Amino acid sequence: MVRTHRIRAHNRLYYSGKHKHHGVNLQGLMDPYGQMIWISDGLPGSTHDLTAAQTHDILPTINRAETIYLYADKGYVGGESDLLLVSRKKPANSELPDDIKEHNRVLAATRAPGERGFAVLKNWRVFSRFRSRPRRVGACTQAVFVLEQEGTHKNRL
């Protein structure tokens, strides 16, 4: 989520109860090396990750690819795809078995480069507290995506 300044006291659409701030929900895909390959337009901060993925047709796209697995965080629990790999949540009033804990550790290690890709995006100062209209966050993230791609290609030459 990209934090934004509060627009109006009554504008709850962009308020994320999870993060306790106004902001915009962004979805992105990273390659296995942590390089950003796609970033979505922004949705209101109150939008759940799974709803955002459905809005942007992420899961149907992965299903059509048939050979690409999507390693996602626990916000995607309940997503309908055999190619979606998500950590398992701890049941209420009990512990996870050791094999499930190991499964979660392996998924976390596999997802780490992708999380670093999002960290690169968040390091751009323009996103520390976005001061424009929340609807413009998507266009700014697309611009940062292009700049990141340009920087990546120049480093490889």
Buried (B, 14 or more C-beta within 10 A) or exposed (E): BBBBEEEEEEEEEBBBEEEEBBBBBBBBBBEEEBBBEEBBBBBBBBBBBBEBBBBBEBBEBBBEEEEEEBBBBEBBBEBEBEBBBBBBEEEEEEEBEEEBBEBBEEBEEEBEBBEEBBEBBEEBEBBEEBEEEBEBBBEBBBEBBEEBEEEEEEEEE
